Amino acid sequence: MDNADTLKEKQLIEKARRYLPGGSLGNVTLDSQHDMIIQRGNGSRIWDVSGNCYIDYLMGSGPMILGHSHPSVVTAVHEAISSGSTFFANNEPSILLAEELVKALPCADKVRFTTSGTDATFQAMRISRAFRRRDKILKFEGGFHGTSDYALMSQEPRTLESFPISQASVAGIPGSIQDLVLIAPFNDSDTSTSIIEKYHDDLACVILEPMQRMLPPSPGFLKSIRDVTSHYEIPLIFDEVVTGFRLAYGGAQTLYGVTPDLTALGKIMGGGYPLGAICGRHEIMDMYDISKSSSSNHVSQIGTLNGNPIAATAGLATLAELRKEGTYEQLWSTGKQLRDSLDKFCREAEIPAQTSGEDPVFDLMFTLDPLTDYRSTLKANNQIKAVFRNLLQEEGIFQGPQKFYPSLAHDEKDISDTINAFANVIDKLAG
């Protein structure tokens, strides 16, 4: 694909470098994606300012499961905007969306809205501390739960400590947080349950992604964590910001058959607009209700845009589309075709690589070693991965730093074109 950069795009790139730290919004950096500025998206495709078209597998980092500018969402949002943008008060779309979330998620009795997945996981940990009257949390090494201080402990640790010692993954986190976060290895039931058993009286909660980044849970792992936390009455939080409404309509907890006490949501449930939520058991969620909690353990949670009616309207329109017959069969089929082709091309070219994840969200990892936990992923060759992504972009395929997000907008031509691009890229890597 012959991509040309216009003067306008070059000028915008220079302005980005001048006015934005690192020249980016903090998500996808310019240098990692062949300097481009996205102008618009429609369906499965995006266009940069210079007019170059790409088949998009970043999909806004997951929320655009229907594709960009889906007609049902656009129509609903246009109608909602004419009634007002925000109210800082109860509104019909947010109430109806809360009702739908309770119907969809096995764990959900009640819902409290936030404006992001980061805020949702942060609030889930806070309300658990209030409920349990304990301060410590346990998370899993390599797990990403947004950018709060607790969440960024051992997310990408600089050194590999003995479990359950945690360490800050970014600067600016108070040293005192280290004493409040315990770390366990994902997919290791024996080590994880022994840590929980040892520290059970200190733990406010256990938080995990049921599919951690691109690592599916090993058989029995989630159940083992559910069993030990239930035994000690420790709230279990599923971070389903990525997996919620993607792996199944009821999320990973439906797919894997394990029900947590609380769930943090974001991305898809907002239909591409800023929205997050905490859903869970009424005994814990009632910490938000001053009439049902004492002054000592009541949690005040206020946000100017919590339950924003425009975002809630987009979420309702998105979920209505996802409830249609055959939706998830199509999504899984699209992902499977893409994964199977990548694995086949790498195998035939004798390139040490494998796909990892689930069909609706996966990535290509340049290693043949088993991928079970964070430390096993460190064996992957990320330098080749960067070359792979850049070559894909030259072929007209846009992928973020991690993950392919198939969508319902990716049709048979998109799949065919993508598979052809995979073949060309793998051939270049093998050469």
MOJO-V197483 format. One record per residue. N is the residue number from 1. SS is DSSP state (helix for helix, strand for strand, loop for the rest). NEAR is the number of other C-alpha atoms within 12 Angstrom. D_CENTER is the distance of its C-alpha to the mean C-alpha in Angstrom with 1 decimal. Layout:
n=(N;N)
ss=(SS;SS)
near=(NEAR;NEAR)
d_center=(D_CENTER;D_CENTER)
This chain:
n=(1;2;3;4;5;6;7;8;9;10;11;12;13;14;15;16;17;18;19;20;21;22;23;24;25;26;27;28;29;30;31;32;33;34;35;36;37;38;39;40;41;42;43;44;45;46;47;48;49;50;51;52;53;54;55;56;57;58;59;60;61;62;63;64;65;66;67;68;69;70;71;72;73;74;75;76;77;78;79;80;81;82;83;84;85;86;87;88;89;90;91;92;93;94;95;96;97;98;99;100;101;102;103;104;105;106;107;108;109;110;111;112;113;114;115;116;117;118;119;120;121;122;123;124;125;126;127;128;129;130;131;132;133;134;135;136;137;138;139;140;141;142;143;144;145;146;147;148;149;150;151;152;153;154;155;156;157;158;159;160;161;162;163;164;165;166;167;168;169;170;171;172;173;174;175;176;177;178;179;180;181;182;183;184;185;186;187;188;189;190;191;192;193;194;195;196;197;198;199;200;201;202;203;204;205;206;207;208;209;210;211;212;213;214;215;216;217;218;219;220;221;222;223;224;225;226;227;228;229;230;231;232;233;234;235;236;237;238;239;240;241;242;243;244;245;246;247;248;249;250;251;252;253;254;255;256;257;258;259;260;261;262;263;264;265;266;267;268;269;270;271;272;273;274;275;276;277;278;279;280;281;282;283;284;285;286;287;288;289;290;291;292;293;294;295;296;297;298;299;300;301;302;303;304;305;306;307;308;309;310;311;312;313;314;315;316;317;318;319;320;321;322;323;324;325;326;327;328;329;330;331;332;333;334;335;336;337;338;339;340;341;342;343;344;345;346;347;348;349;350;351;352;353;354;355;356;357;358;359;360;361;362;363;364;365;366;367;368;369;370;371;372;373;374;375;376;377;378;379;380;381;382;383;384;385;386;387;388;389;390;391;392;393;394;395;396;397;398;399;400;401;402;403;404;405;406;407;408;409;410;411;412;413;414;415;416;417;418;419;420;421;422;423;424;425;426;427;428;429;430;431)
ss=(loop;loop;loop;loop;loop;loop;helix;helix;helix;helix;helix;helix;helix;helix;helix;helix;helix;helix;helix;loop;helix;helix;helix;loop;loop;loop;loop;loop;loop;loop;helix;helix;helix;loop;loop;loop;loop;strand;strand;strand;strand;strand;strand;loop;strand;strand;strand;strand;loop;loop;loop;loop;strand;strand;strand;strand;loop;loop;helix;helix;helix;helix;loop;loop;loop;loop;loop;strand;loop;loop;helix;helix;helix;helix;helix;helix;helix;helix;helix;helix;helix;loop;loop;loop;loop;loop;loop;loop;loop;loop;loop;helix;helix;helix;helix;helix;helix;helix;helix;helix;helix;helix;helix;helix;loop;loop;loop;loop;loop;strand;strand;strand;strand;strand;loop;loop;helix;helix;helix;helix;helix;helix;helix;helix;helix;helix;helix;helix;helix;helix;helix;helix;loop;loop;loop;strand;strand;strand;strand;strand;loop;loop;loop;loop;loop;loop;loop;loop;loop;loop;loop;loop;strand;loop;loop;loop;loop;loop;loop;loop;loop;loop;loop;loop;loop;loop;loop;strand;loop;loop;loop;loop;loop;loop;helix;helix;helix;helix;helix;helix;strand;strand;strand;strand;loop;loop;loop;loop;helix;helix;helix;helix;helix;helix;helix;helix;helix;helix;helix;loop;loop;loop;strand;strand;strand;strand;strand;strand;loop;loop;loop;strand;loop;loop;strand;loop;loop;loop;loop;loop;helix;helix;helix;helix;helix;helix;helix;helix;helix;helix;helix;loop;loop;loop;strand;strand;strand;strand;strand;loop;loop;loop;loop;strand;loop;loop;loop;strand;loop;loop;loop;helix;helix;helix;helix;helix;loop;loop;loop;loop;loop;strand;strand;strand;strand;loop;helix;helix;helix;helix;loop;loop;loop;loop;loop;strand;strand;strand;strand;strand;loop;helix;helix;helix;helix;helix;helix;helix;loop;loop;loop;loop;loop;loop;loop;loop;loop;loop;loop;loop;loop;loop;loop;loop;loop;loop;loop;loop;helix;helix;helix;helix;helix;helix;helix;helix;helix;helix;helix;helix;helix;helix;loop;loop;loop;loop;helix;helix;helix;helix;helix;helix;helix;helix;helix;helix;helix;helix;helix;helix;helix;helix;helix;helix;helix;helix;helix;helix;loop;loop;loop;loop;loop;strand;strand;strand;strand;strand;loop;loop;strand;strand;strand;strand;strand;loop;loop;loop;loop;loop;loop;loop;loop;helix;helix;helix;helix;loop;loop;loop;loop;helix;helix;helix;helix;helix;helix;helix;helix;helix;helix;helix;helix;helix;loop;loop;strand;strand;loop;loop;loop;loop;loop;strand;loop;loop;loop;loop;loop;loop;loop;helix;helix;helix;helix;helix;helix;helix;helix;helix;helix;helix;helix;helix;helix;helix;helix;helix;helix;helix;loop)
near=(17;13;21;21;21;18;13;18;23;21;18;26;29;20;18;23;20;13;13;17;14;19;23;24;14;13;19;24;22;28;20;27;30;28;30;38;35;29;19;22;30;24;30;36;38;33;28;32;26;26;24;29;30;38;41;44;46;37;41;37;30;40;42;43;49;48;38;34;31;28;20;24;34;28;18;27;32;21;18;25;19;13;17;17;23;25;19;17;19;21;25;22;32;36;25;24;39;38;22;31;41;27;22;31;40;31;36;35;27;33;41;48;47;38;36;38;39;33;37;42;47;37;45;52;48;39;45;42;33;31;33;28;25;26;29;35;45;49;46;50;46;39;40;37;43;30;26;29;33;45;46;35;44;40;36;26;26;19;18;24;20;17;25;31;26;38;36;35;29;20;15;15;19;18;18;17;25;26;22;31;39;40;46;40;40;40;35;28;28;19;22;34;33;21;32;42;26;18;29;29;21;26;36;36;47;54;49;52;42;50;43;40;36;36;37;34;34;23;18;19;30;38;25;28;47;35;24;29;34;24;17;24;26;37;46;48;50;50;48;51;43;46;47;44;44;46;39;34;36;33;41;39;39;24;26;27;22;31;34;45;40;49;57;52;51;44;41;48;54;47;42;38;37;34;42;49;49;53;48;42;30;24;24;44;40;27;34;34;22;16;12;17;21;16;14;15;25;24;29;21;26;17;23;19;28;35;41;39;41;39;44;48;43;43;46;37;37;42;39;27;28;35;22;16;12;15;27;29;22;28;34;29;25;35;39;29;28;41;35;26;28;38;31;24;30;31;22;16;21;19;28;28;35;31;40;39;33;38;34;41;44;41;41;45;39;34;28;24;20;23;31;30;30;32;29;24;31;24;20;26;22;19;18;23;31;25;22;40;36;30;28;36;37;29;30;36;39;42;40;32;29;31;34;42;46;48;46;38;32;37;26;19;15;28;32;19;24;37;31;22;32;37;28;28;31;35;22;22;27;19;10)
d_center=(30.2;32.2;30.0;32.1;31.2;33.2;34.8;32.6;29.4;31.1;32.1;28.6;27.3;30.1;29.4;25.7;27.1;29.6;27.7;24.1;23.6;23.1;23.4;19.7;17.4;15.7;12.9;14.7;18.2;21.3;22.8;20.0;20.1;23.9;24.3;23.3;22.8;21.1;23.5;22.3;20.4;21.7;20.5;19.1;20.6;20.6;23.7;24.3;27.1;29.6;29.0;27.4;25.3;22.2;20.4;16.8;13.9;11.6;11.7;10.6;7.3;6.9;8.7;12.0;12.3;16.0;16.6;17.7;20.4;20.6;24.1;23.4;20.8;23.1;26.1;24.7;23.5;26.8;28.7;26.7;27.2;31.0;30.9;29.4;26.2;25.7;27.9;26.6;27.9;27.2;26.9;27.0;23.6;21.7;23.9;23.6;19.8;20.0;22.4;20.2;17.3;20.0;21.3;18.1;16.8;19.3;18.8;19.1;22.5;21.7;19.0;18.8;16.9;15.4;14.4;10.9;8.0;10.0;13.1;12.0;11.4;14.5;16.5;15.8;17.2;20.0;21.1;21.2;23.5;25.6;25.9;26.7;28.7;27.2;25.5;23.7;20.3;19.3;16.0;15.4;16.1;13.4;10.6;8.3;8.5;8.9;12.4;15.0;17.8;17.1;13.5;14.7;17.4;17.4;13.9;16.0;19.4;22.4;24.6;24.1;25.7;27.1;24.9;24.4;25.0;22.1;22.2;20.6;18.4;19.3;22.6;23.4;22.3;25.4;27.0;27.4;23.7;24.3;26.6;24.1;21.3;21.9;20.1;20.1;19.4;16.7;18.7;21.9;23.3;26.6;25.5;22.8;25.1;27.9;26.1;25.2;28.8;30.3;28.4;28.0;30.3;28.4;24.8;23.3;20.2;18.0;14.2;11.9;8.9;11.1;9.8;9.4;7.7;10.3;12.7;13.6;15.7;19.4;21.7;22.5;20.2;18.1;21.5;23.1;20.8;21.2;25.0;25.5;23.6;25.5;28.7;28.4;27.0;23.9;21.0;18.0;14.6;11.7;8.3;6.9;4.6;2.8;6.5;8.4;11.0;9.8;11.5;14.1;15.2;15.1;11.8;11.9;14.7;16.8;16.2;17.0;19.5;18.7;18.6;17.3;19.1;16.2;12.8;10.3;8.8;7.7;7.1;9.3;11.6;12.8;13.8;13.0;14.5;13.6;13.0;11.5;13.3;14.6;16.2;18.7;22.3;24.9;26.6;23.6;22.6;26.3;26.0;25.2;28.4;31.4;33.7;32.3;31.6;34.0;34.2;33.2;29.9;28.9;25.6;25.9;22.7;23.4;21.6;23.3;20.7;19.4;19.7;20.6;22.6;21.4;17.7;18.6;20.9;18.3;16.1;19.2;20.1;16.9;17.1;20.7;20.1;17.7;20.5;22.9;24.5;23.2;19.8;17.8;20.6;20.4;16.7;17.2;20.4;19.1;16.6;19.5;21.9;19.9;19.2;22.8;24.2;22.4;23.5;26.9;27.5;26.5;28.7;31.6;31.4;31.3;28.2;26.5;23.0;20.8;17.7;15.2;12.4;13.1;14.7;12.1;9.6;11.7;13.3;16.9;18.0;21.5;23.0;24.7;24.4;22.6;18.9;18.4;17.2;16.3;19.9;20.4;17.8;20.1;22.6;20.8;22.6;20.3;23.3;23.8;20.1;20.6;23.8;22.2;19.7;22.6;24.8;22.4;22.4;26.2;26.1;24.2;20.7;17.9;14.9;12.7;13.2;10.8;9.9;11.8;10.4;13.6;14.5;17.5;19.2;19.7;23.2;25.7;26.8;23.4;22.9;26.5;26.2;23.0;24.7;27.8;25.8;24.3;28.0;29.2;26.7;27.2;30.9;30.8;29.0;31.6;34.4)
